[in-house]
Amino acid sequence: MTGSLYNTIVVGVDGTKYIRKAVNTAVGLAKLTGAKLYAVYVSDASYVVPINGEWELISDKLQIEAEAAFEFVRDRAGAEGIDFETVSLSGAPAQEIVQYADLVGADLIVVGAAGKKAIERLILGSVSEKVVRSSKQQVLVVRCNAAEPDK
């Protein structure tokens, strides 16, 4: 890194409202440091079992979810004049986010944490926790919860 704390920031996004605080944080950091921002959405259908061959419906739903996430990023980053790209990938979210951060030479990965209960973390795992454990980059985990304003 030369001249700036961060030159490239990757933020993991999904279709939930919880991720908005993480996106706002990533956009703020990109504005402060002049970093390029990459918003990465990862389609993970591994936990879904289609009935009667409904893969197309699942794929359509994931695409709609990605577009909603990207629209929020476009609104926030565009309003701040941030150089950004949106990227849609498929696979295990934590692994794909970390691999993409490596690919673009990111200095920082920003992820949201929705504050799951202990049993949910045990059963489902945590994308943010997996990113922290497997990343070579710095990782900023932004706490997000339903009680916060929806901005």
N, C-alpha and C positions, 0 to 999 in steps of 0.2 A: 504494500500500500504506500503510495507516494502522495503527499500533499493533502490527503483527506482521511479521516477515520474510516469511512466506508466508501468504496467506489461502486460496489455491486451488492444489492440486497435482494434476496429471494424471500418471498412471503408465500406461505402455503394458504390456499383459500379453499373453502367448500361452500355449499349452498345454504349454510345455516347463518342466522343472524349473529351468532356468537363470534364469528370471525371478524366482524366489522371493527371491533376495537383493535385487533391485531393489524388489520389493513391500515387503519388510521395511524397507528404507531409507526408502521413501516413507511408510510407516505411522509409522516413528519420527520423521520430520520433521513429519508432520501432528500427531502427539501433542505434540511440543515447541513447535510454533508455533500450535496450535489451528486449523490449516487444514482445509478440506474436501478430501476426496480423491475423485478420479474415476479409476476403473480402466477403461481403454479397451482393448477387444479388437477387432482389425480382421481380418475374414475376407478373405483374399486368395487367391482360387482362380485367379489369372491364370497361375500356373506349372503348373497341373494340366490335363492333357488327358484328358477323360473318354473311355472306350471304351464303345461301345454305349449311349450316352445315360445314363450313370450319374451325372448331376449331383445327383440326390437323395441318393445315397450320400455324395458329397463334401460336400454341404450338411449332412447329418446328422453327419458326422465333424467338421466345423468347429464345429457347434453343441455337440457333446460336448466339444471342446477348449475352447471359450469357457466352458462351465459349470464345467469343472475349474479353469480360471484364476480364475473369479469365486468359486468355493468357497474357494480359498486366500485370496483377498482378504477374503472375509466372515469367515473364521476369524481372520485376523490383525487386521484393522481392528475387528471386533466385540469381540475380546478386549481391545483398548485403548480402546474407547469412542469411536472416531473416527467423525465424520460422513462417510459415503462413499456413492457411487453407482457402479454398474457400468453400462457402456455398450458395446453391441455395434454395430459399424459394418462397412461393407463397402467395399473399395477398396484403394488402395495404402497400406500401413500408415503409413509416415512422413508422407505427405500428410494422411491422415485424422487422425492423432494431433495434428499441428500445427494443423489447421483446428479440431478440437474444442477444443484449448487456447485458441485465439483466441475461440471461441464462448463459453466459460465464463469468460473473463478470467483464465486461469491465470497465476500468478506463476512457476511452476516446472513443468518437465516432467522426469519421471524415466524413464529407459529403461535396459534391460539390454544388455550387450554380451557375446556368448558367446565371444569370442576366436577367431574363425575364422582359418583360415590365409589368407595373402595371396591365393592363387589363388581361394579361395572368395569372398573379398570382391570380387575383380575380376569374377568371373562373376555372383555373386548380388547384389552390393551389400550395404550395411549399413543397416538401418533406423535404428540409432542415429546413424550418420554423417549420414544424410539429414535426420534431425530436427535435429541440431546445425546443419547448414548452412542450413536453411530456417526455423528458429524465430526469432520475435522475443523469446520468453521465455528465461529462463535454462534451461539443460538440464544435468541431472546424469546422467552415464553411469556406471552401476554395473557393474564388471567381474564377470562370473559365469562359473564354469567347473565342469566335472564333478567335479573333485577336491575341491570344497568340500562340507561336510556338507549333507545334504538336509533343511533345516528349514522 
